[in-house]
Amino acid sequence: MICADELFFLSVKTLLPLKNDLLIDVFLSVAMDLAKGEAYDIYYEKTGLSLSEKELTAMYLLKTGGLIRFAITAPAILKQIPAKALAALDESAGKIGLAFQMYDDIKDETGHFEELGKTPQKDLKSGKQTILRLKTLQEAEEQADRLWREATEEIGRHSSSSQANPLVCFLNESRELIRRK
């Protein structure tokens, strides 16, 4: 936890010199949502209460979704793209965050220690809420694939470039690395 705390303050130290109030505001909102999502995650793990898919999705959007949304939208905030385009990018980035978390849940269930860096099925054994408590492996993978595809198509449609969108290319290459079994 000490490393995570230090990284949080390093992030603030990195962002402040940019003197962009919106960027700082979005970052702090993401940080607060991350803490809230983590609290929910711990609470549900400790109590053993089951989440609906809607509740699980909301938790994922607070945690992983928020981090990925910030990483994707921060450059657009700095570039000062129009609010409507930023909102569309934020929504698409949220889908990427949801898909990423679903892929992570799948890898926890199907992966090996060498690739995960943690004990396989640790989430299941500890009672963590994951998409695989609500869906089969195939259903979860299909949903994650659909969310990722929708997000990258939406990002591509909003691109002003006539060439291949570098963000879409990066996201699709990242997806292949994430899904690698």
PyMOL commands that set and color helices and strands:
alter all, ss='L'
color gray80, all
select helices_A, chain A and resi 2-18+21-47+53-79+83-110+113-116+122-125+131-133+137-157+166-179
alter helices_A, ss='H'
color red, helices_A
deselect
rebuild
show_as cartoon
